[in-house]
Amino acid sequence: MKNKFPIAEIFDSIDGEGKRTGLMATFVRFAGCNLRCSYCDTAYALREEDAAERLTEDELLARIRAYPWKRVTLTGGEPLLQPIASLCAALGEEGYECNVETNGAVPLLERRPPHLFYTMDWKCPDSGMEGAMREENFARLAACDVVKFVVGSRRDLCAMERVVRRRLSGPGAPRVYVSPVFGQIEPRALVEFVREKQLADVTVQVQLHKVIWPPDMRGV
């Protein structure tokens, strides 16, 4: 019997953050996550039981092909809790650029399929999940990847700075983005911190989809 993926939702929209911000993509949100971050904005996809449907790889590929975009974002929940290696390889072979959004607490794929990049979170203290981060994942990241920090306080910003200086500097390092926990810290505080600490390669961002649509709106 073929494995079936627990799917919370499939939709198309702009990428709201990261290096593809503002570009249209097809989103596949898997149900099930191994973390419980304090600021989680997808609590409706925390458990596999939250899945709206279960699809085989062939069924999921067919749903993705129904959209006109050649960019796919696999998100969650946590997509790397699912056996997605074959799915990512199939997407790469068909010319899709695949963004795997992962929470930093699950091993990255042993072999990178073509046209795949990671947007990997690194959880800061206010999330309550900092201790779950896997430093060994840094060894599998490349310049095409993104490391994302979501911060809610200056304490989080200082934690980000430590990781950036220790693990995310120099040639071949992934791109670094920092965004505010919505409603907890003003974006200007991030800009002021980056200026103060002279973090020249850190990109400050906001979640664009929460600016365009209501912050709790799904499917955008």
N, CA, C and O of each residue as an XYZ file, in Angstrom:
880
protein
N       0.843     -1.197      0.000
C       0.000      0.000      0.000
C       0.875      1.243      0.000
O       1.832      1.328      0.769
N       0.557      2.206     -0.853
C       1.356      3.420     -0.958
C       1.141      4.303      0.263
O       0.041      4.407      0.806
N       2.265      4.947      0.678
C       2.155      5.906      1.775
C       1.246      7.062      1.384
O       1.216      7.475      0.225
N       0.514      7.574      2.347
C      -0.317      8.745      2.106
C       0.137      9.874      3.025
O       0.320      9.689      4.228
N       0.311     11.042      2.427
C       0.754     12.211      3.175
C      -0.426     12.883      3.858
O      -1.483     13.039      3.246
N      -0.265     13.288      5.127
C      -1.316     14.060      5.795
C      -1.237     15.524      5.366
O      -0.264     16.211      5.674
N      -2.239     15.990      4.671
C      -2.228     17.329      4.092
C      -3.240     18.215      4.809
O      -4.424     17.887      4.886
N      -2.765     19.331      5.328
C      -3.655     20.291      5.970
C      -4.325     21.191      4.939
O      -5.512     21.496      5.052
N      -3.556     21.616      3.927
C      -4.124     22.474      2.890
C      -3.151     22.575      1.717
O      -1.942     22.399      1.870
N      -3.710     22.862      0.548
C      -2.947     23.143     -0.669
C      -3.556     24.410     -1.265
O      -4.774     24.513     -1.407
N      -2.711     25.363     -1.610
C      -3.214     26.617     -2.171
C      -2.087     27.307     -2.924
O      -0.927     26.908     -2.828
N      -2.438     28.341     -3.669
C      -1.394     29.151     -4.292
C      -1.519     30.584     -3.810
O      -2.615     31.093     -3.580
N      -0.374     31.213     -3.665
C      -0.308     32.594     -3.186
C       1.114     33.091     -3.412
O       1.947     32.396     -3.993
N       1.375     34.307     -2.940
C       2.759     34.779     -2.953
C       3.516     34.150     -1.792
O       2.930     33.832     -0.757
N       4.816     33.972     -1.970
C       5.664     33.663     -0.826
C       5.720     34.915      0.038
O       6.065     35.992     -0.447
N       5.380     34.779      1.320
C       5.287     35.940      2.187
C       6.575     36.306      2.886
O       6.657     37.359      3.517
N       7.597     35.446      2.785
C       8.866     35.725      3.467
C       9.973     34.919      2.798
O       9.716     33.977      2.048
N      11.214     35.315      3.088
C      12.348     34.600      2.511
C      12.762     35.133      1.168
O      12.321     36.202      0.747
N      13.614     34.385      0.492
C      14.242     34.914     -0.723
C      13.302     34.959     -1.920
O      13.642     35.563     -2.937
N      12.119     34.331     -1.825
C      11.140     34.421     -2.917
C       9.971     35.337     -2.552
O       8.900     35.228     -3.149
N      10.150     36.216     -1.608
C       9.069     37.095     -1.162
C       8.423     37.807     -2.347
O       9.100     38.416     -3.175
N       7.098     37.713     -2.406
C       6.335     38.391     -3.447
C       6.119     37.591     -4.706
O       5.353     38.013     -5.572
N       6.775     36.440     -4.842
C       6.621     35.599     -6.033
C       5.544     34.543     -5.802
O       5.422     33.999     -4.705
N       4.779     34.261     -6.829
C       3.730     33.259     -6.729
C       4.319     31.860     -6.585
O       5.352     31.544     -7.174
N       3.653     31.035     -5.801
C       4.077     29.651     -5.590
C       2.859     28.818     -5.209
O       1.819     29.343     -4.811
N       3.021     27.514     -5.341
C       2.030     26.562     -4.834
C       2.501     26.082     -3.465
O       3.652     25.679     -3.300
N       1.606     26.130     -2.493
C       1.940     25.745     -1.117
C       1.288     24.422     -0.768
O       0.098     24.216     -1.005
N       2.084     23.529     -0.201
C       1.575     22.270      0.342
C       1.902     22.281      1.837
O       3.068     22.274      2.232
N       0.852     22.299      2.656
C       1.054     22.313      4.102
C       0.769     20.921      4.661
O      -0.358     20.429      4.603
N       1.821     20.295      5.207
C       1.676     18.987      5.830
C       1.206     19.160      7.273
O       1.576     20.122      7.947
N       0.399     18.233      7.728
C      -0.055     18.239      9.115
C       0.909     17.425      9.967
O       1.389     16.373      9.543
N       1.187     17.915     11.165
C       2.074     17.227     12.095
C       3.353     17.994     12.320
O       4.088     18.277     11.374
N       3.628     18.339     13.587
C       4.857     19.057     13.936
C       5.389     18.513     15.250
O       4.620     18.144     16.138
N       6.708     18.465     15.369
C       7.349     17.973     16.584
C       7.664     19.084     17.580
O       8.168     18.803     18.667
N       7.379     20.343     17.232
C       7.619     21.472     18.130
C       6.297     22.128     18.522
O       5.263     21.927     17.886
N       6.370     22.914     19.588
C       5.213     23.693     20.037
C       5.716     25.099     20.386
O       5.880     25.441     21.557
N       5.955     25.893     19.361
C       6.496     27.230     19.557
C       5.435     28.144     20.158
O       4.244     28.010     19.876
N       5.886     29.068     20.983
C       4.956     29.955     21.681
C       4.161     30.833     20.731
O       3.035     31.223     21.039
N       4.740     31.146     19.578
C       4.103     32.080     18.645
C       3.516     31.386     17.412
O       3.222     32.050     16.419
N       3.343     30.074     17.459
C       2.909     29.319     16.273
C       1.659     29.940     15.651
O       0.679     30.215     16.343
N       1.707     30.155     14.339
C       0.547     30.709     13.645
C      -0.130     29.681     12.740
O      -0.995     30.028     11.936
N       0.269     28.413     12.875
C      -0.406     27.348     12.125
C      -0.792     26.219     13.075
O      -0.524     25.047     12.812
N      -1.423     26.592     14.177
C      -1.813     25.602     15.190
C      -2.816     24.588     14.638
O      -2.999     23.515     15.212
N      -3.455     24.927     13.540
C      -4.415     24.007     12.914
C      -3.722     22.857     12.185
O      -4.395     21.973     11.655
N      -2.380     22.854     12.149
C      -1.643     21.793     11.459
C      -0.600     21.145     12.361
O       0.378     20.588     11.863
N      -0.787     21.205     13.674
C       0.209     20.687     14.604
C       0.220     19.165     14.687
O       1.273     18.571     14.923
N      -0.925     18.526     14.500
C      -1.024     17.079     14.653
C      -1.386     16.447     13.311
O      -2.084     17.054     12.499
N      -0.908     15.232     13.088
C      -1.291     14.559     11.847
C      -2.803     14.395     11.754
O      -3.365     14.369     10.659
N      -3.461     14.283     12.911
C      -4.916     14.148     12.916
C      -5.613     15.405     12.400
O      -6.811     15.381     12.115
N      -4.861     16.506     12.279
C      -5.432     17.746     11.754
C      -5.515     17.745     10.231
O      -6.013     18.706      9.645
N      -5.039     16.693      9.585
C      -5.051     16.640      8.120
C      -6.470     16.741      7.574
O      -7.389     16.090      8.071
N      -6.634     17.571      6.541
C      -7.921     17.673      5.853
C      -8.103     16.537      4.868
O      -9.231     16.176      4.532
N      -6.989     15.966      4.399
C      -7.038     14.861      3.446
C      -5.696     14.136      3.491
O      -4.710     14.655      4.014
N      -5.679     12.928      2.934
C      -4.446     12.148      2.833
C      -4.267     11.755      1.370
O      -5.160     11.185      0.745
N      -3.083     12.077      0.842
C      -2.813     11.900     -0.575
C      -1.564     11.078     -0.789
O      -0.588     11.211     -0.050
N      -1.592     10.215     -1.812
C      -0.377      9.524     -2.227
C       0.534     10.520     -2.943
O       0.121     11.630     -3.276
N       1.779     10.103     -3.172
C       2.701     10.982     -3.892
C       2.161     11.328     -5.276
O       2.229     12.485     -5.689
N       1.631     10.354     -5.991
C       1.082     10.622     -7.329
C      -0.087     11.593     -7.261
O      -0.204     12.487     -8.099
N      -0.951     11.420     -6.269
C      -2.088     12.326     -6.130
C      -1.629     13.742     -5.797
O      -2.178     14.720     -6.304
N      -0.621     13.836     -4.942
C      -0.109     15.151     -4.570
C       0.567     15.832     -5.756
O       0.380     17.031     -5.968
N       1.338     15.093     -6.518
C       1.958     15.663     -7.716
C       0.907     16.170     -8.694
O       1.075     17.231     -9.294
N      -0.170     15.422     -8.855
C      -1.243     15.843     -9.760
C      -1.871     17.152     -9.284
O      -2.188     18.023    -10.095
N      -2.047     17.289     -7.983
C      -2.631     18.518     -7.451
C      -1.687     19.710     -7.676
O      -2.131     20.812     -7.999
N      -0.385     19.473     -7.502
C       0.589     20.545     -7.715
C       0.618     20.954     -9.179
O       0.673     22.144     -9.491
N       0.581     19.975    -10.080
C       0.618     20.273    -11.523
C      -0.597     21.066    -11.978
O      -0.549     21.715    -13.023
N      -1.679     21.027    -11.221
C      -2.903     21.740    -11.618
C      -2.743     23.258    -11.496
O      -3.528     24.017    -12.066
N      -1.729     23.694    -10.755
C      -1.447     25.123    -10.648
C      -0.433     25.520    -11.720
O       0.348     24.678    -12.163
N      -0.428     26.785    -12.147
C       0.464     27.185    -13.245
C       1.898     27.483    -12.819
O       2.750     27.719    -13.676
N       2.189     27.477    -11.522
C       3.484     27.951    -11.038
C       4.517     26.824    -10.988
O       4.193     25.678    -10.677
N       5.746     27.170    -11.296
C       6.845     26.195    -11.206
C       7.651     26.364     -9.924
O       8.783     25.891     -9.825
N       7.067     27.031     -8.958
C       7.652     27.137     -7.623
C       6.717     26.438     -6.638
O       5.502     26.630     -6.675
N       7.293     25.636     -5.773
C       6.521     24.925     -4.752
C       7.148     25.197     -3.396
O       8.371     25.193     -3.258
N       6.315     25.431     -2.402
C       6.778     25.549     -1.021
C       6.146     24.431     -0.209
O       4.923     24.353     -0.091
N       6.984     23.566      0.350
C       6.519     22.500      1.235
C       6.693     22.997      2.662
O       7.802     23.325      3.085
N       5.590     23.051      3.396
C       5.620     23.667      4.712
C       4.778     22.851      5.671
O       4.380     21.732      5.347
N       4.506     23.387      6.834
C       3.757     22.598      7.801
C       3.105     23.458      8.861
O       2.796     24.635      8.675
N       2.915     22.782      9.996
C       3.526     21.534     10.421
C       5.034     21.508     10.149
O       5.711     22.536     10.141
N       5.519     20.297      9.929
C       6.936     20.088      9.622
C       7.042     19.078      8.489
O       6.824     17.887      8.709
N       7.376     19.529      7.273
C       7.397     18.623      6.126
C       8.415     17.496      6.231
O       8.188     16.414      5.688
N       9.548     17.728      6.926
C      10.587     16.698      6.986
C      10.249     15.566      7.951
O      11.032     14.625      8.087
N       9.110     15.634      8.620
C       8.621     14.471      9.361
C       7.988     13.450      8.430
O       7.718     12.316      8.828
N       7.755     13.854      7.196
C       7.159     12.982      6.188
C       8.241     12.496      5.204
O       9.266     13.160      5.042
N       8.023     11.352      4.553
C       9.012     10.833      3.588
C       8.931     11.572      2.249
O       8.391     11.060      1.269
N       9.484     12.794      2.237
C       9.308     13.662      1.066
C      10.456     13.583      0.065
O      10.416     14.271     -0.955
N      11.473     12.772      0.320
C      12.636     12.752     -0.581
C      12.232     12.418     -2.010
O      12.670     13.082     -2.950
N      11.404     11.398     -2.182
C      10.978     11.007     -3.529
C      10.123     12.090     -4.167
O      10.266     12.373     -5.357
N       9.243     12.692     -3.394
C       8.406     13.788     -3.899
C       9.274     14.948     -4.379
O       9.044     15.480     -5.465
N      10.259     15.344     -3.591
C      11.135     16.453     -3.969
C      11.950     16.119     -5.220
O      12.163     16.976     -6.078
N      12.401     14.875     -5.314
C      13.155     14.458     -6.501
C      12.272     14.538     -7.742
O      12.716     15.005     -8.791
N      11.029     14.086     -7.628
C      10.099     14.133     -8.764
C       9.824     15.575     -9.179
O       9.786     15.884    -10.369
N       9.634     16.449     -8.204
C       9.401     17.858     -8.514
C      10.619     18.463     -9.214
O      10.478     19.201    -10.189
N      11.812     18.148     -8.711
C      13.022     18.669     -9.333
C      13.186     18.198    -10.764
O      13.586     18.972    -11.634
N      12.882     16.939    -11.010
C      13.001     16.392    -12.361
C      12.021     17.055    -13.329
O      12.267     17.115    -14.534
N      10.911     17.549    -12.787
C       9.927     18.230    -13.635
C      10.179     19.728    -13.733
O       9.381     20.455    -14.324
N      11.288     20.194    -13.154
C      11.668     21.591    -13.293
C      11.077     22.527    -12.264
O      11.139     23.746    -12.428
N      10.498     21.975    -11.194
C       9.983     22.819    -10.133
C      11.116     23.248     -9.209
O      11.996     22.451     -8.884
N      11.089     24.506     -8.791
C      11.967     24.957     -7.731
C      11.236     24.717     -6.416
O      10.151     25.259     -6.202
N      11.815     23.917     -5.542
C      11.135     23.453     -4.337
C      11.783     24.070     -3.098
O      12.978     23.902     -2.856
N      10.979     24.781     -2.327
C      11.410     25.384     -1.070
C      10.866     24.527      0.072
O       9.652     24.423      0.246
N      11.746     23.923      0.839
C      11.333     23.121      2.000
C      11.500     23.990      3.244
O      12.619     24.309      3.646
N      10.374     24.368      3.845
C      10.399     25.163      5.070
C      10.435     24.221      6.268
O       9.486     23.477      6.514
N      11.536     24.260      7.006
C      11.722     23.302      8.084
C      12.070     24.027      9.384
O      12.598     25.139      9.362
N      11.772     23.392     10.507
C      11.830     24.096     11.788
C      13.176     24.022     12.503
O      13.315     24.570     13.596
N      14.174     23.355     11.912
C      15.499     23.290     12.515
C      15.690     22.175     13.526
O      16.784     21.990     14.059
N      14.612     21.427     13.791
C      14.674     20.370     14.803
C      14.581     18.976     14.194
O      14.418     17.993     14.917
N      14.683     18.886     12.871
C      14.586     17.609     12.151
C      15.770     17.535     11.191
O      16.117     18.550     10.586
N      16.408     16.364     11.029
C      17.528     16.267     10.089
C      17.109     16.637      8.668
O      16.020     16.280      8.219
N      17.981     17.353      7.970
C      17.746     17.647      6.564
C      17.962     16.378      5.740
O      18.546     15.408      6.223
N      17.491     16.393      4.502
C      17.615     15.221      3.636
C      19.082     14.863      3.433
O      19.928     15.748      3.303
N      19.385     13.561      3.407
C      20.769     13.121      3.227
C      21.295     13.501      1.848
O      22.461     13.867      1.702
N      20.441     13.415      0.846
C      20.827     13.804     -0.509
C      19.895     14.898     -0.984
O      18.675     14.779     -0.874
N      20.472     15.961     -1.511
C      19.666     17.092     -1.961
C      19.170     16.848     -3.389
O      19.981     16.726     -4.307
N      17.850     16.776     -3.587
C      17.324     16.647     -4.944
C      17.600     17.918     -5.754
O      17.886     18.964     -5.172
N      17.519     17.843     -7.078
C      17.756     19.041     -7.898
C      16.703     20.109     -7.644
O      15.540     19.809     -7.373
N      17.140     21.369     -7.739
C      16.258     22.539     -7.649
C      15.591     22.677     -6.287
O      14.509     23.257     -6.192
N      16.208     22.160     -5.240
C      15.647     22.282     -3.902
C      16.497     23.225     -3.063
O      17.726     23.180     -3.114
N      15.832     24.080     -2.289
C      16.540     24.848     -1.264
C      15.733     24.799      0.026
O      14.525     24.565      0.020
N      16.426     25.024      1.118
C      15.804     25.009      2.436
C      15.591     26.427      2.954
O      16.426     27.308      2.748
N      14.493     26.629      3.612
C      14.307     27.777      4.489
C      14.199     27.191      5.892
O      13.143     26.704      6.295
N      15.301     27.245      6.626
C      15.378     26.585      7.924
C      15.269     27.592      9.060
O      16.046     28.544      9.134
N      14.315     27.380      9.930
C      14.197     28.206     11.129
C      15.310     27.873     12.115
O      15.790     26.741     12.185
N      15.701     28.883     12.867
C      16.510     28.651     14.062
C      15.771     29.316     15.203
O      15.660     30.541     15.253
N      15.267     28.506     16.118
C      14.387     29.006     17.171
C      15.178     29.750     18.245
O      16.227     29.291     18.696
N      14.659     30.897     18.639
C      15.275     31.730     19.670
C      14.590     31.477     21.020
O      13.573     30.786     21.067
N      15.129     32.025     22.114
C      14.625     31.671     23.447
C      13.130     31.872     23.651
O      12.479     31.029     24.267
N      12.572     32.972     23.148
C      11.155     33.245     23.410
C      10.230     32.195     22.808
O       9.080     32.078     23.229
N      10.703     31.442     21.843
C       9.883     30.391     21.225
C       9.622     29.243     22.186
O       8.628     28.528     22.053
N      10.530     29.063     23.170
C      10.461     27.917     24.064
C      11.051     26.652     23.476
O      11.032     25.605     24.124
N      11.576     26.725     22.258
C      12.046     25.540     21.543
C      13.516     25.616     21.155
O      13.985     24.808     20.354
N      14.247     26.571     21.709
C      15.656     26.746     21.325
C      16.468     25.474     21.555
O      17.355     25.157     20.763
N      16.176     24.748     22.623
C      16.937     23.548     22.942
C      16.741     22.403     21.977
O      17.499     21.434     22.019
N      15.747     22.480     21.107
C      15.482     21.407     20.145
C      16.255     21.564     18.842
O      16.199     20.682     17.985
N      16.977     22.670     18.679
C      17.658     22.929     17.414
C      18.815     21.951     17.192
O      19.497     21.556     18.137
N      19.025     21.571     15.937
C      20.058     20.598     15.561
C      21.179     21.324     14.821
O      21.042     21.658     13.645
N      22.281     21.562     15.517
C      23.401     22.282     14.907
C      24.005     21.515     13.739
O      24.591     22.126     12.845
N      23.876     20.186     13.727
C      24.445     19.411     12.625
C      23.806     19.748     11.279
O      24.387     19.467     10.231
N      22.612     20.349     11.303
C      21.975     20.726     10.037
C      22.765     21.804      9.302
O      22.683     21.891      8.077
N      23.526     22.625     10.020
C      24.295     23.680      9.351
C      25.246     23.105      8.309
O      25.515     23.744      7.292
N      25.758     21.893      8.559
C      26.721     21.293      7.631
C      26.083     20.932      6.295
O      26.794     20.749      5.308
N      24.758     20.826      6.244
C      24.073     20.460      5.002
C      23.466     21.660      4.290
O      22.793     21.506      3.271
N      23.700     22.844      4.818
C      23.188     24.047      4.173
C      24.208     24.604      3.192
O      25.414     24.422      3.354
N      23.700     25.284      2.174
C      24.546     25.864      1.129
C      24.153     27.323      0.923
O      23.218     27.822      1.550
N      24.876     27.993      0.040
C      24.626     29.413     -0.204
C      23.229     29.675     -0.760
O      22.709     30.782     -0.622
N      22.621     28.677     -1.381
C      21.278     28.846     -1.941
C      20.190     28.778     -0.874
O      19.034     29.095     -1.154
N      20.541     28.371      0.336
C      19.555     28.170      1.398
C      19.351     29.426      2.227
O      20.083     30.407      2.099
N      18.338     29.369      3.078
C      17.981     30.473      3.965
C      17.916     29.955      5.395
O      17.379     28.875      5.645
N      18.458     30.718      6.325
C      18.214     30.487      7.747
C      17.390     31.664      8.255
O      17.748     32.824      8.054
N      16.287     31.344      8.911
C      15.316     32.362      9.325
C      15.204     32.396     10.845
O      15.045     31.360     11.492
N      15.288     33.588     11.398
C      15.078     33.801     12.829
C      13.784     34.592     13.007
O      13.585     35.622     12.364
N      12.915     34.107     13.877
C      11.701     34.838     14.245
C      11.903     35.298     15.682
O      12.088     34.476     16.580
N      11.869     36.605     15.898
C      12.271     37.153     17.194
C      11.136     37.945     17.832
O      10.351     38.602     17.149
N      11.070     37.866     19.162
C      10.038     38.592     19.879
C      10.565     39.572     20.890
O       9.785     40.263     21.545
N      11.905     39.653     21.041
C      12.496     40.497     22.076
C      13.963     40.746     21.748
O      14.528     40.138     20.839
N      14.565     41.658     22.515
C      16.005     41.876     22.338
C      16.786     40.621     22.727
O      17.829     40.340     22.137
N      16.300     39.870     23.703
C      16.963     38.613     24.063
C      17.047     37.698     22.840
O      18.083     37.078     22.604
N      15.976     37.611     22.070
C      15.984     36.805     20.851
C      16.974     37.371     19.838
O      17.707     36.620     19.195
N      16.995     38.680     19.698
C      17.926     39.299     18.755
C      19.375     38.998     19.133
O      20.201     38.740     18.257
N      19.685     39.029     20.415
C      21.047     38.709     20.854
C      21.385     37.241     20.577
O      22.517     36.919     20.214
N      20.405     36.357     20.749
C      20.622     34.941     20.427
C      20.881     34.772     18.941
O      21.753     33.999     18.545
N      20.127     35.492     18.116
C      20.358     35.453     16.670
C      21.770     35.899     16.337
O      22.457     35.253     15.546
N      22.210     37.006     16.939
C      23.548     37.519     16.643
C      24.619     36.474     16.957
O      25.560     36.300     16.183
N      24.478     35.784     18.081
C      25.474     34.767     18.448
C      25.559     33.665     17.392
O      26.654     33.246     17.017
N      24.407     33.197     16.915
C      24.397     32.129     15.915
C      24.959     32.628     14.591
O      25.725     31.924     13.933
N      24.584     33.826     14.205
C      25.069     34.381     12.936
C      26.592     34.486     12.947
O      27.251     34.091     11.986
N      27.138     35.008     14.012
C      28.594     35.201     14.054
C      29.330     33.874     14.149
O      30.437     33.742     13.628
N      28.729     32.891     14.807
C      29.404     31.610     15.012
C      29.253     30.658     13.831
O      30.189     29.930     13.498
N      28.077     30.657     13.192
C      27.784     29.604     12.222
C      27.382     30.101     10.840
O      27.318     29.298      9.910
N      27.110     31.381     10.668
C      26.488     31.830      9.420
C      27.237     32.989      8.781
O      26.626     33.871      8.177
N      28.534     32.990      8.910
C      29.354     34.031      8.305
C      30.368     33.399      7.352
O      30.732     32.232      7.495
N      30.808     34.183      6.390
C      31.862     33.725      5.495
C      31.353     33.209      4.168
O      30.145     33.107      3.958
N      32.282     32.879      3.259
C      31.919     32.410      1.916
C      31.070     31.136      1.982
O      31.335     30.240      2.784
N      30.057     31.073      1.135
C      29.217     29.880      1.045
C      28.152     29.767      2.111
O      27.407     28.788      2.136
N      28.063     30.753      2.998
C      27.050     30.695      4.051
C      25.654     30.918      3.469
O      25.506     31.640      2.484
N      24.645     30.313      4.061
C      23.270     30.572      3.605
C      22.866     32.004      3.896
O      23.505     32.690      4.694
N      21.815     32.446      3.253
C      21.283     33.779      3.488
C      20.543     33.802      4.822
O      19.924     32.813      5.215
N      20.612     34.937      5.514
C      20.017     35.054      6.842
C      18.912     36.104      6.820
O      19.110     37.225      6.350
N      17.744     35.721      7.337
C      16.604     36.626      7.447
C      16.138     36.664      8.890
O      16.208     35.661      9.601
N      15.662     37.823      9.319
C      15.077     37.951     10.647
C      13.744     38.676     10.520
O      13.634     39.675      9.810
N      12.733     38.161     11.216
C      11.408     38.762     11.173
C      10.831     38.835     12.577
O      11.214     38.055     13.448
N       9.908     39.773     12.805
C       9.339     39.926     14.142
C       8.190     38.961     14.389
O       7.440     38.621     13.473
N       8.059     38.520     15.648
C       6.839     37.836     16.050
C       5.724     38.871     15.946
O       5.796     39.941     16.550
N       4.702     38.540     15.179
C       3.650     39.508     14.879
C       3.002     39.996     16.175
O       2.489     39.203     16.965
N       3.036     41.318     16.380
C       2.390     41.909     17.538
C       3.215     41.951     18.805
O       2.757     42.491     19.811
N       4.439     41.387     18.789
C       5.257     41.353     20.008
C       6.436     42.314     19.978
O       6.885     42.767     21.032
N       6.937     42.628     18.817
C       8.081     43.527     18.693
C       7.923     44.299     17.396
O       7.474     43.749     16.391
N       8.290     45.567     17.416
C       8.153     46.396     16.224
C       9.275     46.092     15.226
O      10.423     45.904     15.629
N       8.957     46.044     13.942
C      10.007     45.780     12.953
C      11.182     46.749     13.037
O      12.322     46.372     12.766
N      10.908     47.988     13.410
C      12.029     48.953     13.486
C      13.071     48.547     14.524
O      14.244     48.898     14.394
N      12.648     47.803     15.564
C      13.610     47.341     16.557
C      14.619     46.385     15.932
O      15.779     46.346     16.343
N      14.182     45.619     14.945
C      15.085     44.707     14.246
C      16.093     45.498     13.415
O      17.283     45.187     13.399
N      15.592     46.533     12.723
C      16.482     47.371     11.912
C      17.523     48.039     12.799
O      18.708     48.068     12.468
N      17.066     48.580     13.940
C      17.985     49.265     14.845
C      19.039     48.314     15.402
O      20.195     48.701     15.578
N      18.649     47.076     15.680
C      19.604     46.096     16.205
C      20.628     45.721     15.137
O      21.825     45.655     15.418
N      20.166     45.478     13.924
C      21.080     45.121     12.828
C      22.073     46.248     12.585
O      23.253     46.002     12.336
N      21.591     47.488     12.658
C      22.496     48.627     12.505
C      23.501     48.694     13.656
O      24.703     48.857     13.443
N      22.984     48.565     14.877
C      23.842     48.663     16.061
C      24.950     47.610     16.042
O      26.098     47.910     16.369
N      24.610     46.382     15.662
C      25.572     45.277     15.697
C      26.329     45.100     14.386
O      27.181     44.219     14.268
N      26.015     45.940     13.402
C      26.682     45.909     12.094
C      26.594     44.519     11.461
O      27.594     43.950     11.021
N      25.372     43.993     11.431
C      25.118     42.678     10.823
C      24.781     42.888      9.351
O      23.616     42.861      8.955
N      25.810     43.096      8.563
C      25.640     43.560      7.183
C      24.907     42.566      6.295
O      24.292     42.963      5.305
N      24.962     41.282      6.630
C      24.375     40.269      5.751
C      23.058     39.708      6.276
O      22.578     38.688      5.780
N      22.470     40.366      7.277
C      21.176     39.942      7.812
C      20.082     40.777      7.159
O      20.124     42.007      7.194
N      19.112     40.105      6.569
C      17.987     40.778      5.924
C      16.808     40.854      6.881
O      16.329     39.827      7.363
N      16.339     42.064      7.159
C      15.147     42.258      7.976
C      13.921     42.124      7.080
O      13.875     42.694      5.990
N      12.940     41.376      7.539
C      11.723     41.191      6.755
C      10.513     41.198      7.675
O      10.629     41.007      8.886
N       9.355     41.422      7.078
C       8.079     41.181      7.743
C       7.349     40.127      6.934
O       7.675     39.898      5.769
N       6.355     39.481      7.546
C       5.567     38.484      6.821
C       4.574     39.224      5.922
O       3.547     39.719      6.387
N       4.895     39.292      4.642
C       4.143     40.122      3.708
C       2.674     39.720      3.632
O       1.801     40.573      3.474
N       2.402     38.423      3.744
C       1.008     37.982      3.646
C       0.172     38.497      4.809
O      -1.043     38.644      4.677
N       0.812     38.775      5.958
C       0.066     39.311      7.098
C      -0.161     40.811      6.967
O      -0.981     41.380      7.688
N       0.555     41.452      6.059
C       0.326     42.857      5.751
C      -0.804     43.001      4.732
O      -1.629     43.910      4.821
N      -0.824     42.084      3.762
C      -1.810     42.164      2.685
C      -3.187     41.680      3.133
O      -4.210     42.282      2.805
N      -3.192     40.566      3.898
C      -4.446     39.962      4.338
C      -4.535     39.985      5.863
O      -3.535     40.262      6.525
N      -5.706     39.703      6.438
C      -5.785     39.608      7.912
C      -4.770     38.591      8.441
O      -4.580     37.538      7.833
N      -4.115     38.898      9.571
C      -3.014     38.073     10.058
C      -3.377     36.607     10.293
O      -2.514     35.737     10.175
N      -4.619     36.322     10.620
C      -5.015     34.939     10.909
C      -5.714     34.256      9.744
O      -6.284     33.178      9.910
N      -5.677     34.866      8.577
C      -6.350     34.294      7.400
C      -5.567     33.107      6.861
O      -4.346     33.175      6.721
N      -6.267     32.020      6.559
C      -5.638     30.826      6.011
C      -5.673     30.847      4.484
O      -6.441     31.587      3.870
N      -4.814     30.008      3.890
C      -4.838     29.853      2.438
C      -4.262     31.024      1.675
O      -4.568     31.211      0.497
N      -3.414     31.834      2.347
C      -2.784     32.960      1.670
C      -1.274     32.941      1.884
O      -0.569     33.818      1.386
